[in-house]
Structures are given as structure tokens and as C-alpha cells.
Amino acid sequence: MPETAVRTGSRLMDRPEYRSKQQPLTCSPDTSVFDAVTKMAAKNYGAVIVVDAQQKVIGVFTERDVMNKLVAKELDPRTTLVSELMTENPRVARETDDMIDWLRIMSNERFRRLPVVDSDGHIKAVFTQGDFVSYTWPDLIYQMRSIATATVTKNWPFFMIVGGIALYTLLMVLVIGLIS
């Protein structure tokens, strides 16, 4: 389990987008698959978080569950309960957990949705792999720019020589083309 984030701004709840995330779609375990999918379709969500009476996460039900566990087995969505198909006891993050730790865990363990809970264990948000990518993208661009700048600066004489040779070659080709 990830530790509480130490660096300022690295906690899940520190992200500016965290407070503006839409409320997670939830349902009880005794909800029919038909009702859950209808709610998912109405909100264009790919998953519903299954919660108990205290609003604590007990499962995640996804579009993939519909395809692989319902349709492929020819079950009736009106009589099949979400609890029969959901992923039970999913990984759950605390709001104070480090974002980068969870990005690594989700990537390594190959899951796409991360329910985030408060200190009482109540569902607050759902982070997706796409969220993590969009949150870390500016940092990655900055790092790549720094690496590129350091590479060019360190190798400036080499770039000047190669650039000069390329320019000289281009000019010679043009001159020879004009003479011919």
C-alpha cells in the first residue's frame, strides 16, 4: 500500500482537478446489471463503483465485466446482480496517497480505475489511467525539454560542425545543379 505523500502537491487530493472531478457513479451490490449499465450509459461512464450501506467501496463493475462475464456467458442483465460480476475488494487509494506511487501500481498490476476514499473510507473520486497521464504530462514535457536543452548545450560544437557540413553540402548541390 502506498505511503502518505511526503512532497507537497504530490497527494491525490492536491491535484487541482481533484476537487472538480465528477462524483463517482455508485450502486449497491444488489443492483441489477441492467440498471447499472443504464446509469453508466446515461452518464457515459465506463464503470460503476459498488458500495455497501456505509458508502464504502466493495467492488468495481466495468464495461469489460459486461462483455466478458455477462454477454459472453449469455446471462440475463435484468436478473443478474452487479455483485455476481464485479471485481471484489479492488485496490483503493486514500486521498493523501502519492499520485506517482499509484500510477506505477496501476501500470504494473494492469487495472484502469482507482477508487479514492477519504479518511473514513467513503468514496470521493475515481482516478483513471488517463487522469494520471494528463496530470503527469506537463512534468514529462518539462523533463524532456530539460534533457534536450542539456544535450544540445553539452554537444554544441558537434551540432555546429554537423550543421556547417550539411549547409556546405546543400550549397554545393545547388551550385552544381545550377552549373549543369
C-alpha positions in Angstrom: 0.0 0.0 0.0 1.4 3.4 -0.9 2.5 5.7 1.8 1.1 9.1 2.5 2.7 11.5 0.1 5.6 13.5 1.6 6.2 16.1 -1.2 3.8 19.0 -1.2 1.4 18.7 -4.2 2.0 15.1 -4.9 -1.0 13.8 -3.0 -4.0 12.7 -5.0 -6.1 15.4 -3.3 -3.6 18.1 -4.1 -4.3 17.9 -7.8 -6.3 21.0 -8.9 -8.6 18.7 -10.9 -9.4 16.5 -7.9 -12.0 18.9 -6.5 -13.7 19.4 -9.9 -13.9 15.7 -10.7 -17.4 14.5 -11.2 -19.0 12.5 -8.4 -18.4 8.8 -8.9 -21.3 6.7 -10.1 -22.1 4.2 -7.4 -24.6 1.4 -6.8 -25.4 -1.3 -4.2 -24.3 -4.9 -4.8 -28.0 -5.9 -5.3 -28.4 -3.6 -8.3 -29.3 -5.5 -11.5 -26.7 -5.3 -14.3 -29.4 -3.8 -16.5 -29.9 -0.9 -14.1 -26.2 -0.3 -13.6 -25.5 -0.3 -17.3 -28.4 2.1 -17.9 -26.9 4.5 -15.4 -23.4 4.1 -16.9 -24.8 4.8 -20.4 -26.7 7.9 -19.2 -23.5 9.4 -17.8 -21.1 8.0 -20.4 -19.1 6.3 -17.6 -17.1 3.1 -18.1 -17.6 1.8 -14.6 -19.7 2.0 -11.5 -18.3 1.7 -8.0 -20.1 -0.8 -5.9 -20.6 0.4 -2.3 -22.1 -1.0 0.9 -24.6 0.7 3.1 -21.9 2.8 4.7 -20.7 4.0 1.2 -17.5 2.0 1.4 -16.1 0.5 -1.7 -16.6 -3.2 -2.0 -16.3 -3.6 -5.8 -15.9 -2.2 -9.3 -18.2 -3.1 -12.2 -16.9 -2.2 -15.7 -17.9 -2.3 -19.3 -15.4 -5.2 -19.6 -17.4 -7.1 -17.0 -20.5 -6.7 -19.1 -18.7 -8.0 -22.2 -16.7 -10.8 -20.7 -18.9 -12.0 -17.8 -22.4 -11.2 -18.9 -22.7 -11.2 -22.7 -20.1 -13.9 -23.3 -21.9 -16.2 -20.8 -25.4 -15.2 -22.2 -26.7 -14.1 -18.8 -29.8 -12.1 -18.3 -28.9 -8.5 -17.4 -32.3 -7.9 -15.7 -31.8 -10.9 -13.3 -28.0 -10.8 -12.9 -26.8 -8.7 -10.0 -23.7 -6.5 -10.2 -22.3 -8.3 -7.2 -22.1 -11.5 -9.3 -19.8 -10.0 -11.9 -17.9 -7.1 -10.2 -14.3 -7.2 -9.2 -14.5 -7.6 -5.5 -12.2 -5.9 -3.0 -10.5 -3.6 -5.6 -7.4 -1.6 -4.8 -8.5 1.6 -3.1 -6.4 4.8 -2.6 -6.6 7.3 0.1 -6.8 11.0 -0.8 -3.4 11.5 0.9 -1.6 8.8 -1.1 1.2 9.8 -3.5 0.0 10.1 -7.1 3.1 8.7 -8.7 3.0 5.6 -6.5 -0.5 4.8 -7.8 0.5 5.5 -11.4 3.2 2.8 -11.0 0.9 0.4 -9.2 -1.9 0.7 -11.8 0.6 0.2 -14.6 2.2 -2.8 -13.0 -1.0 -4.5 -11.9 -2.9 -3.6 -15.1 -6.0 -2.0 -13.8 -7.6 1.2 -15.2 -9.8 2.6 -12.4 -8.8 3.6 -8.9 -11.4 4.5 -6.4 -10.2 7.2 -4.0 -11.6 7.4 -0.5 -11.4 9.8 2.4 -10.1 9.0 5.9 -13.4 7.4 6.8 -13.2 5.1 3.7 -16.1 6.8 1.9 -15.8 7.1 -1.9 -14.7 10.5 -3.1 -13.5 10.1 -6.6 -12.3 7.7 -9.3 -9.0 8.2 -11.0 -8.3 6.6 -14.3 -5.1 5.9 -16.1 -6.0 8.7 -18.4 -6.2 11.1 -15.4 -2.7 10.1 -14.3 -1.3 10.7 -17.8 -2.9 14.1 -18.1 -1.7 15.1 -14.6 1.9 14.0 -15.2 2.1 15.1 -18.9 3.3 18.7 -18.1 6.1 17.2 -15.9 7.2 14.8 -18.6 7.3 17.6 -21.2 9.4 19.8 -18.8 11.8 16.9 -18.2 12.1 16.1 -21.9 12.8 19.8 -22.7 15.4 19.9 -19.9 17.1 16.8 -21.3 17.1 18.1 -24.9 18.5 21.5 -23.8 21.2 19.8 -21.8 22.1 17.5 -24.7 22.3 20.4 -27.2 24.2 22.6 -24.9 26.7 19.9 -24.0 27.2 19.0 -27.6 27.0 22.4 -29.2 30.3 22.2 -31.0 29.3 18.9 -32.6 25.9 20.4 -33.7 27.7 23.4 -35.2 30.2 21.2 -37.2 27.4 18.9 -38.5 25.2 21.8 -39.3 28.0 23.5 -41.2 28.8 20.4 -43.2 25.1 19.9 -44.0 24.8 23.6 -45.1 28.0 23.4 -47.2 26.8 20.1 -48.8 23.4 21.7 -49.7 25.0 24.8 -51.2 27.4 22.6 -53.3 24.5 20.6 -54.6 22.7 23.8 -55.6 25.8 25.3 -57.2 26.5 22.1 -59.1 22.8 21.9 -60.2 23.0 25.5 -61.5 26.2 24.8 -63.4 24.9 21.7 -65.0 
